[in-house]
């Protein structure tokens, strides 16, 4: 076991964003700063969020080295750092109990998959057995899913059956030739995109905890290429797809054989990235506009469906770039994202909607007492606004 330390509380801060685009005047958002480049951090990777608003991310440290951290705007804790590890993956996953799954290179030289819970880190997959390990995802049962290669066979591995030992749910010894990073829901259903052998095309598939495989969508129909999906707890899958003959691309959802288009590039959008979905069926994505500009959106109208975009002012800087992951949206419609600014700084932020199904947590794992005190000073910092996608 590797014991990780508690990092000092850094800040408690949120702000009300006034959108600079005249068409969006009616939309105000409460944004919470989780972390930014300062005397502690020098850069960040993609964030993920759980249902109580805690955000996990990988960061490089200004003093050297890197680590995985979690926060909710009221404080930060260290999940893992260079005490025991020398580098980490781009994505970490967090569940509602505060457990965090991540890929790391241990100081022994091995790459493995690890789970943090209650201040302790345990190894799930050991690098002497598994190679080409991808960043893992995790659900509330501490079930993880990740890509890896063992004995020359690549596949998607989980601990769903036993909770501890790993087994493949799909691999290249069968019909598949390669895989993208998977997604997992709370019922142990894993969604993934894969290419098929012998020119068989590509598809998005799910495997439930009983081992039953289902084809969600494939390239035998309207699509030419399918990207890695996100799955919610109702089994709805969100994904990006390119149409046949490269006729366009869009963001879609699929459930029970029915494909629903969220947005495509026939109008103002040019292309898209990283859709994320919650249990309400709400979808958020990064979109790039024709003629320039990009942002994070929740629908086909880049004006009324904008969360934040390049050119907006946030915490004293002008946004110049944005990223989300397919684990960036929770059921309270809170959205975790990475932003870059015109002054060269970057940060991890959370967009908090006006109307939420439940209140976000005022604590994060192992720091509840301290964060609870800070929460008292943060009350009343929200903003009421009109919202059209919940």
Secondary structure as the mmCIF struct_conf table of DSSP 4:
data_model
#
loop_
_struct_conf.conf_type_id
_struct_conf.id
_struct_conf.beg_label_comp_id
_struct_conf.beg_label_asym_id
_struct_conf.beg_label_seq_id
_struct_conf.end_label_comp_id
_struct_conf.end_label_asym_id
_struct_conf.end_label_seq_id
STRN STRN1 UNK A 2 UNK A 3
HELX_LH_PP_P HELX_LH_PP_P1 UNK A 5 UNK A 9
STRN STRN2 UNK A 14 UNK A 18
HELX_LH_PP_P HELX_LH_PP_P2 UNK A 19 UNK A 19
BEND BEND1 UNK A 20 UNK A 21
HELX_RH_3T_P HELX_RH_3T_P1 UNK A 22 UNK A 24
TURN_TY1_P TURN_TY1_P1 UNK A 25 UNK A 26
STRN STRN3 UNK A 28 UNK A 36
STRN STRN4 UNK A 37 UNK A 37
TURN_TY1_P TURN_TY1_P2 UNK A 38 UNK A 40
STRN STRN5 UNK A 41 UNK A 44
STRN STRN6 UNK A 48 UNK A 49
TURN_TY1_P TURN_TY1_P3 UNK A 51 UNK A 52
BEND BEND2 UNK A 53 UNK A 53
STRN STRN7 UNK A 55 UNK A 61
TURN_TY1_P TURN_TY1_P4 UNK A 62 UNK A 63
BEND BEND3 UNK A 64 UNK A 64
STRN STRN8 UNK A 66 UNK A 71
BEND BEND4 UNK A 73 UNK A 74
STRN STRN9 UNK A 76 UNK A 80
TURN_TY1_P TURN_TY1_P5 UNK A 82 UNK A 84
STRN STRN10 UNK A 85 UNK A 94
TURN_TY1_P TURN_TY1_P6 UNK A 96 UNK A 97
BEND BEND5 UNK A 98 UNK A 98
STRN STRN11 UNK A 100 UNK A 106
TURN_TY1_P TURN_TY1_P7 UNK A 107 UNK A 108
BEND BEND6 UNK A 109 UNK A 109
STRN STRN12 UNK A 111 UNK A 117
TURN_TY1_P TURN_TY1_P8 UNK A 118 UNK A 119
STRN STRN13 UNK A 120 UNK A 125
TURN_TY1_P TURN_TY1_P9 UNK A 127 UNK A 129
STRN STRN14 UNK A 131 UNK A 131
BEND BEND7 UNK A 132 UNK A 132
HELX_LH_PP_P HELX_LH_PP_P3 UNK A 133 UNK A 136
STRN STRN15 UNK A 137 UNK A 138
TURN_TY1_P TURN_TY1_P10 UNK A 140 UNK A 141
STRN STRN16 UNK A 144 UNK A 150
TURN_TY1_P TURN_TY1_P11 UNK A 151 UNK A 152
STRN STRN17 UNK A 153 UNK A 158
TURN_TY1_P TURN_TY1_P12 UNK A 160 UNK A 162
BEND BEND8 UNK A 163 UNK A 165
STRN STRN18 UNK A 167 UNK A 171
TURN_TY1_P TURN_TY1_P13 UNK A 172 UNK A 175
STRN STRN19 UNK A 176 UNK A 179
STRN STRN20 UNK A 183 UNK A 184
TURN_TY1_P TURN_TY1_P14 UNK A 186 UNK A 187
BEND BEND9 UNK A 188 UNK A 188
STRN STRN21 UNK A 190 UNK A 196
BEND BEND10 UNK A 197 UNK A 197
TURN_TY1_P TURN_TY1_P15 UNK A 198 UNK A 199
STRN STRN22 UNK A 202 UNK A 207
TURN_TY1_P TURN_TY1_P16 UNK A 209 UNK A 210
STRN STRN23 UNK A 213 UNK A 218
TURN_TY1_P TURN_TY1_P17 UNK A 219 UNK A 220
BEND BEND11 UNK A 221 UNK A 222
STRN STRN24 UNK A 223 UNK A 226
HELX_LH_PP_P HELX_LH_PP_P4 UNK A 227 UNK A 229
STRN STRN25 UNK A 230 UNK A 231
TURN_TY1_P TURN_TY1_P18 UNK A 233 UNK A 234
BEND BEND12 UNK A 235 UNK A 235
STRN STRN26 UNK A 237 UNK A 243
HELX_RH_3T_P HELX_RH_3T_P2 UNK A 244 UNK A 246
STRN STRN27 UNK A 249 UNK A 255
TURN_TY1_P TURN_TY1_P19 UNK A 256 UNK A 257
STRN STRN28 UNK A 258 UNK A 264
BEND BEND13 UNK A 265 UNK A 268
STRN STRN29 UNK A 269 UNK A 277
TURN_TY1_P TURN_TY1_P20 UNK A 279 UNK A 280
STRN STRN30 UNK A 283 UNK A 289
TURN_TY1_P TURN_TY1_P21 UNK A 290 UNK A 291
BEND BEND14 UNK A 292 UNK A 292
STRN STRN31 UNK A 294 UNK A 297
BEND BEND15 UNK A 298 UNK A 300
TURN_TY1_P TURN_TY1_P22 UNK A 302 UNK A 305
STRN STRN32 UNK A 306 UNK A 309
TURN_TY1_P TURN_TY1_P23 UNK A 310 UNK A 311
STRN STRN33 UNK A 313 UNK A 314
TURN_TY1_P TURN_TY1_P24 UNK A 315 UNK A 316
STRN STRN34 UNK A 317 UNK A 323
TURN_TY1_P TURN_TY1_P25 UNK A 326 UNK A 327
STRN STRN35 UNK A 329 UNK A 329
TURN_TY1_P TURN_TY1_P26 UNK A 331 UNK A 332
STRN STRN36 UNK A 335 UNK A 341
TURN_TY1_P TURN_TY1_P27 UNK A 342 UNK A 343
BEND BEND16 UNK A 344 UNK A 344
STRN STRN37 UNK A 346 UNK A 352
BEND BEND17 UNK A 354 UNK A 355
BEND BEND18 UNK A 357 UNK A 358
HELX_LH_PP_P HELX_LH_PP_P5 UNK A 359 UNK A 361
BEND BEND19 UNK A 362 UNK A 362
TURN_TY1_P TURN_TY1_P28 UNK A 365 UNK A 366
HELX_RH_AL_P HELX_RH_AL_P1 UNK A 368 UNK A 378
TURN_TY1_P TURN_TY1_P29 UNK A 379 UNK A 380
#
